[in-house]
């Protein structure tokens, strides 16, 4: 088992991971807004008191806040950092010309959408670079070994079987099979396999395993109980690097969506949700393993940031996109009062989630167990 990295490395890795991701996200908003002629008053990485900053020739204040848990771009016409509309009648004619909230719906929609899309694009670029250097990881969905007593052994899956699909989802690679099974501990699924050129369909109840990683952290996963023939890194032609990386990011996003759905429906424990402390710990761990592992985590966190911001929660980009969709349907903006209450509710939800995930993180570090032993 690897030892935990020192606290200084965790802090540096956390800032080096979250800072660039937030910057890329907000830069997406800013660049599309600038392309469409919308003015920006503030571009902030982090919240709270300004640590350092400067003002460019367009009047935009670029600054770094002391709390590095996000960022924002405050456009002309915004009431505050959450981009709630101010009284546009109080703006000067010049300000109205470049006000965000006086732009057509499609322009506002594109500006907001650009943030999450920038995070997905960053992940695609990182994976494209990996595929260009190392090749794309591929594992044929062919069974090499079957673990005795496993779900696969019970279902009489044999070495040499080619898994064609699981739960109705095609499995062109062993990774697809493993990712599907991993998210469904204890579930019964249908597997379609090919054996001696004959296609068969069998029902399998997946096993459950609690795994401990190299740093001693545990998590629950589903198991079929089969081993692959081996991982190969296939060279990717230059013209196919972006499509291959895009497909990889889509696959990872789909896995995140399924995991979130399972948490909402109760099939997975909410204790698996992690917050800033867990992100910092994992960032430090990956940094201690080397640059490649850290960049892999950066790509994964970028996908997470893009995905989370698309959720239809007020205060997040997805909440704004939802309001613009409603505005497009009813042909008038959502009332300021409704927006204000929605933003308040969204802020309360985000703060509650932050507190909850922080409690989860502290529990995963063993704090509550230690306190229990002290009290007992």
Order of alpha helices (4+ residues) and beta strands (2+ residues): alpha-beta-beta-alpha-alpha-beta-beta-alpha-beta-beta-alpha-beta-beta-beta-beta-beta-beta-alpha-alpha-alpha-alpha-alpha-alpha
